[in-house]
Amino acid sequence: MSNIEKVDKFPDPPKRGAPEKYPYDDWFDGNIWKIDSIAEYGREPALLGGRVVAAAERRGLVITTATEEDDLFVQVIGKVDDVS
């Protein structure tokens, strides 16, 4: 028997640094999320929005965000290569 096999993809790279504070993978599922950023995380919507945009960029995703009072709205609209 051989311990060599062909596979379809590389394994996910190991995560480095501290664990993420926010559930970005949930928020990046394509649905529209309304997040009460003050109540949930103690952050102004614009500040949380900046972190969300940066996390999306690290994942190669394009998102749209909006704010309304204490709420941040987030939705993935595609991948970097798909959006022109």
N, C-alpha and C positions, 0 to 999 in steps of 0.2 A: 504494500500500500504506500501511496505517496502522500506527503504532507503539503503538496503544492496544488493549488487550485486557482482557476480563473474566477474573478468576481466582477460584479457589475459597477461597483463604485468604491471609492476610498472611504475609510471610516471617518466619522466626524472628528475634527481636531479636538484635542483635549482643551477644556476651558481653562483659561488662565486668569489669575487675579481673583478678586473677591467675587462671590456670587452676586448676580444681579438683584437689585433691590425691588424692581418692578416686574410684573408678569408680562414682559414684552411678547413672548411667544403666543400667549393667549390673545393679546391685543392685535397681533399681526396675522390673524386668521382670515382676514378679508371682510369680516363684519364691521359695522359701524359701532364703535364703542363710545359711550358717554361716561366719563370718569369725573366724579366729584373730587377734584384734586386737593381741595382744602380739607374736606372731611376725611378722605382716605389716606392722604400722604402729607398733609400740612404744607403743601406747596401751591404757589400761585399757578394757575393754568398755563401761563406763558412759560414759566420756568420748567414745569414738568414737560411741556410740549417740546422744548429744546432738547431735553434728555431723550424723549421718544424719537424725535427726528434723528438724533445721533445714533441711537440703537438701530433704527431702521437702516441707516446708511451702512453701518457695520455688517448688516445682513444682506446688503445689496438690494434693499427694497425701497420703493418710492411710496410715500404716504401722503395723505392730505390730513390737515388738522384745522380745527376751528375752536374758538373759545366763546363762551357765553356765561357771564357772571363767574361762578366758581367751577364751571364745568369745562372739561377738555374733551373734544370729539376727535377720534382717531379712526382712520381707515386706510388699509393698504390698497393702492391702486395698481400695483404692478411691481416688476423687477426692473432694475436699472437698465438692463439690456432691452426690455420690452417697451419702455416708455421713451418717446422722442420729444 
